[in-house]
Amino acid sequence: MVEKIMKGTNGFIYLLIGLVLLFGGPIVALSTLTKGVAVILSGLSVITGLIFLFGLIAVNPNQSRVLTFLGKYVGTVRENGFQWVNPFYKKRKISLRARNFDSERVKVNDKRGNPILISVILVWRVRETYKAAFEVDDYESFVRVQTDAAVRKLAGMYSYDNFDDDLEEVTLRSDVGGVNDALEQEVSERLEIAGLEVIEARIGYLAYAPEIASAMLKRQQAEAIVSARFKIVEGAVGMVDTALEMLSEKNIIELDDERKAAMVSNLMVVLCSDKEATPVLNTGTLNT
């Protein structure tokens, strides 16, 4: 079954009728009829007036009323304003406004089995009131449980980070947009049964679990050092090659293989060293 839109009637008319029956009926009856009949008619007028007043509802913007009668779904009032419906309908208020849900940080294992801490920020709202009211017991609790399940499944599908530069892999840290899209799709599929719409879903917090955070930090630092060293060596080789080529082209000095090897060694030490090199100048032999 799907949601059925229902419209109420003008509430101010029935408010007036209810007030007239509640107050005007007894006054007229007591003033014009005999005491016994007047009391009976007054009682009936008051009861009827109260019944009319029980049918009044006020629907605010982005609010709705789900109506049932003797356990049967009648319809949903979405139209804003002061309205009147059957007083014997049971009325349940369901908000259609967008809501935020910031999940708790949960510890899960990523694709590589590393324990990580992850949380999600979800923006959602009720799209279909019938499913939200009758397909699940508590749709707000349903959102929390299903979001937690979706986060756990998502974390197991991706690695936290990629430690192999040659391997193009989508990870939780590197491809935030793609991961958020996958998370949104996963949560949307789970909440569809409750008639809920996911407006946005994204990872709010992501980090290694405390027991491995220190080790992973050292690993990242080591990789950064290796990567930097590789770039330094690559640049130094290019500079040495250029220097030898320019010396050869301009005939500044002729170097045999042994001197080239010594020069290359010295240049590589100077260019790749962590500290500034201290050159030793050869000024020739001093005659005494």
C-alpha positions as CSV (number, residue, x, y, z in Angstrom):
1,M,0.0,0.0,0.0
2,V,1.2,3.5,-0.8
3,E,0.5,6.9,0.8
4,K,-3.0,8.4,0.0
5,I,-3.3,12.1,0.1
6,M,-6.4,13.4,1.9
7,K,-7.7,16.9,2.3
8,G,-9.6,18.2,5.4
9,T,-12.4,20.8,5.3
10,N,-12.3,24.3,6.6
11,G,-11.7,24.1,10.3
12,F,-13.1,27.5,11.2
13,I,-16.6,26.5,10.1
14,Y,-16.6,23.4,12.3
15,L,-15.0,25.4,15.2
16,L,-18.0,27.8,15.0
17,I,-20.4,24.9,14.9
18,G,-18.8,23.2,17.8
19,L,-18.8,26.3,19.9
20,V,-22.5,27.0,19.1
21,L,-23.4,23.4,20.1
22,L,-21.2,23.6,23.2
23,F,-22.5,26.9,24.6
24,G,-25.5,28.0,22.5
25,G,-27.4,24.7,22.6
26,P,-27.7,24.5,26.4
27,I,-28.7,28.2,26.7
28,V,-31.4,27.9,24.1
29,A,-32.7,24.6,25.5
30,L,-32.8,25.8,29.1
31,S,-34.6,29.0,28.1
32,T,-37.3,27.6,25.9
33,L,-38.0,24.0,26.9
34,T,-39.1,22.3,30.1
35,K,-36.4,21.4,32.6
36,G,-36.3,17.6,31.9
37,V,-36.2,17.9,28.1
38,A,-33.8,20.9,28.3
39,V,-31.3,19.0,30.4
40,I,-31.3,16.0,28.0
41,L,-31.0,18.2,24.9
42,S,-28.3,20.4,26.6
43,G,-26.3,17.3,27.3
44,L,-26.6,16.0,23.8
45,S,-25.6,19.4,22.4
46,V,-22.5,19.6,24.6
47,I,-21.4,16.1,23.6
48,T,-22.0,16.8,19.9
49,G,-20.1,20.1,20.2
50,L,-17.1,18.3,21.9
51,I,-17.1,15.7,19.2
52,F,-17.0,18.3,16.5
53,L,-14.1,20.1,18.3
54,F,-12.1,16.8,18.5
55,G,-12.0,16.8,14.7
56,L,-10.0,20.0,14.4
57,I,-6.4,19.8,13.4
58,A,-3.7,22.4,12.7
59,V,-1.1,21.2,10.1
60,N,2.1,23.4,10.1
61,P,4.4,23.7,7.2
62,N,6.4,20.5,6.5
63,Q,4.1,18.6,8.9
64,S,1.5,15.9,8.2
65,R,-1.2,13.9,9.9
66,V,-1.6,10.2,9.3
67,L,-5.3,9.2,9.8
68,T,-6.5,5.8,10.7
69,F,-10.0,4.5,11.6
70,L,-10.4,1.3,13.6
71,G,-7.0,0.1,12.6
72,K,-7.4,0.9,8.9
73,Y,-5.3,3.5,7.1
74,V,-7.6,6.3,5.8
75,G,-5.1,8.8,4.3
76,T,-2.5,11.5,5.0
77,V,-3.2,15.2,5.4
78,R,-0.3,17.3,4.0
79,E,-2.0,20.5,3.3
80,N,-1.1,23.3,5.7
81,G,-3.7,25.2,7.7
82,F,-6.5,24.8,10.2
83,Q,-8.7,21.9,9.1
84,W,-11.4,19.5,10.2
85,V,-11.5,15.7,9.7
86,N,-13.7,12.9,11.1
87,P,-13.4,13.2,14.9
88,F,-13.2,9.4,15.2
89,Y,-10.1,9.2,13.1
90,K,-6.9,8.5,15.0
91,K,-4.4,11.2,14.1
92,R,-0.6,10.7,14.2
93,K,1.8,13.6,13.6
94,I,4.7,13.0,11.3
95,S,7.3,15.7,10.5
96,L,8.4,16.1,6.8
97,R,11.3,18.4,7.7
98,A,14.9,17.5,6.9
99,R,16.8,16.2,9.9
100,N,20.4,15.7,10.8
101,F,21.9,12.5,12.2
102,D,25.5,12.5,13.4
103,S,26.3,8.9,14.2
104,E,28.6,7.8,17.0
105,R,32.2,6.8,16.1
106,V,32.3,3.1,15.6
107,K,35.3,0.8,15.4
108,V,35.3,-1.3,12.3
109,N,37.9,-3.1,10.2
110,D,38.7,-1.8,6.7
111,K,39.3,-3.9,3.6
112,R,42.9,-4.8,4.8
113,G,41.7,-5.7,8.3
114,N,43.0,-2.6,10.0
115,P,40.8,-1.3,12.8
116,I,39.6,2.3,12.2
117,L,37.2,4.7,13.8
118,I,34.5,6.1,11.5
119,S,31.3,8.1,11.8
120,V,28.8,9.5,9.3
121,I,26.6,12.6,9.0
122,L,23.3,11.9,7.5
123,V,20.6,14.4,6.3
124,W,17.2,12.7,5.8
125,R,13.5,13.3,5.8
126,V,10.2,11.4,5.5
127,R,9.1,11.0,1.9
128,E,6.2,8.6,2.2
129,T,4.2,8.8,5.5
130,Y,2.4,5.4,5.1
131,K,5.7,3.5,5.1
132,A,7.2,5.5,7.9
133,A,4.1,5.0,10.1
134,F,3.3,1.3,9.4
135,E,6.3,-0.5,7.7
136,V,8.6,-0.1,10.7
137,D,8.0,0.2,14.5
138,D,10.1,3.4,15.0
139,Y,11.5,5.1,11.8
140,E,13.9,7.3,13.8
141,S,15.5,4.3,15.5
142,F,15.4,2.5,12.1
143,V,17.6,5.3,10.7
144,R,20.2,4.9,13.4
145,V,20.5,1.2,13.1
146,Q,20.5,1.0,9.3
147,T,23.0,3.9,9.1
148,D,25.4,2.1,11.5
149,A,25.1,-1.1,9.4
150,A,25.7,0.8,6.2
151,V,28.9,2.4,7.6
152,R,30.2,-1.0,8.7
153,K,29.6,-2.5,5.3
154,L,31.2,0.5,3.5
155,A,34.3,0.4,5.7
156,G,34.8,-3.3,4.9
157,M,34.7,-2.5,1.1
158,Y,37.5,0.0,1.0
159,S,41.0,0.4,2.5
160,Y,41.7,3.3,4.8
161,D,44.7,4.3,2.6
162,N,46.7,3.0,-0.3
163,F,50.3,2.2,0.5
164,D,51.2,1.1,-3.0
165,D,51.7,4.1,-5.4
166,D,51.6,1.8,-8.4
167,L,48.2,0.5,-7.5
168,E,45.2,2.7,-8.3
169,E,42.8,1.9,-5.6
170,V,39.8,3.8,-4.2
171,T,40.3,4.4,-0.5
172,L,38.4,6.0,2.3
173,R,40.9,8.8,2.7
174,S,41.8,9.5,-0.9
175,D,38.5,9.3,-2.8
176,V,36.1,11.1,-0.4
177,G,33.6,12.0,-3.1
178,G,33.3,8.5,-4.5
179,V,33.1,7.0,-1.0
180,N,30.4,9.4,0.0
181,D,28.4,8.6,-3.1
182,A,28.6,4.9,-2.3
183,L,27.6,5.6,1.3
184,E,24.6,7.6,0.2
185,Q,23.4,4.9,-2.2
186,E,23.8,2.2,0.5
187,V,21.9,4.1,3.1
188,S,19.2,5.1,0.6
189,E,18.6,1.4,-0.3
190,R,18.3,0.5,3.4
191,L,15.9,3.3,4.3
192,E,13.7,2.9,1.3
193,I,11.6,0.3,3.1
194,A,10.6,3.0,5.7
195,G,9.7,5.6,3.0
196,L,12.7,7.8,4.0
197,E,14.7,10.0,1.6
198,V,18.5,10.5,2.0
199,I,19.4,14.1,1.1
200,E,23.1,13.8,1.9
201,A,25.4,11.2,3.5
202,R,29.1,11.8,4.1
203,I,31.8,10.6,6.4
204,G,32.1,12.9,9.4
205,Y,35.1,11.3,11.1
206,L,37.8,8.9,9.9
207,A,41.0,7.8,11.7
208,Y,42.9,4.7,12.7
209,A,42.0,3.1,15.9
210,P,44.3,4.2,18.9
211,E,46.0,0.8,19.1
212,I,47.5,1.1,15.6
213,A,47.5,4.9,15.1
214,S,51.1,5.3,16.2
215,A,52.4,2.5,14.0
216,M,50.5,3.8,11.0
217,L,51.8,7.3,11.6
218,K,55.4,6.0,11.5
219,R,54.6,4.1,8.3
220,Q,53.2,7.2,6.7
221,Q,56.3,9.2,7.8
222,A,58.6,6.5,6.4
223,E,56.7,6.5,3.1
224,A,57.0,10.3,2.9
225,I,60.7,10.2,3.6
226,V,61.2,7.5,0.9
227,S,59.1,9.5,-1.6
228,A,61.1,12.7,-0.9
229,R,64.4,10.8,-1.2
230,F,63.3,9.4,-4.5
231,K,62.5,12.8,-5.8
232,I,65.9,14.2,-4.6
233,V,67.8,11.3,-6.2
234,E,65.9,11.7,-9.5
235,G,66.6,15.4,-9.5
236,A,70.3,14.9,-8.6
237,V,70.8,12.4,-11.5
238,G,69.4,14.9,-13.9
239,M,71.6,17.7,-12.7
240,V,74.7,15.5,-12.8
241,D,73.9,14.4,-16.3
242,T,73.4,18.0,-17.4
243,A,76.6,19.1,-15.8
244,L,78.7,16.4,-17.6
245,E,77.0,17.2,-20.9
246,M,77.7,20.9,-20.6
247,L,81.4,20.3,-19.6
248,S,81.8,18.1,-22.7
249,E,80.1,20.4,-25.1
250,K,82.0,23.5,-24.0
251,N,85.3,21.7,-23.8
252,I,86.0,23.1,-20.4
253,I,87.7,20.0,-19.2
254,E,88.3,16.5,-20.5
255,L,87.5,13.8,-18.0
256,D,88.3,10.1,-18.4
257,D,86.1,7.4,-17.0
258,E,87.8,7.4,-13.6
259,R,87.5,11.2,-13.1
260,K,83.8,11.1,-14.4
261,A,83.0,8.5,-11.8
262,A,84.7,10.5,-9.0
263,M,82.9,13.7,-10.1
264,V,79.5,11.9,-10.3
265,S,80.1,10.5,-6.8
266,N,81.0,13.9,-5.4
267,L,78.1,15.6,-7.0
268,M,75.6,13.0,-5.8
269,V,76.9,13.3,-2.3
270,V,76.6,17.0,-2.4
271,L,73.1,17.0,-3.9
272,C,71.6,14.2,-1.9
273,S,73.1,15.0,1.5
274,D,70.9,16.0,4.4
275,K,73.4,18.6,5.5
276,E,75.2,21.3,3.5
277,A,78.4,20.1,2.0
278,T,81.7,21.6,3.1
279,P,84.0,21.7,0.0
280,V,87.7,21.2,0.2
281,L,89.5,23.5,-2.3
282,N,92.6,22.2,-4.0
283,T,95.0,25.2,-4.3
284,G,98.0,23.3,-5.7
285,T,101.3,22.4,-4.1
286,L,103.1,24.9,-1.9
287,N,106.9,25.1,-2.7
288,T,109.2,25.8,0.3
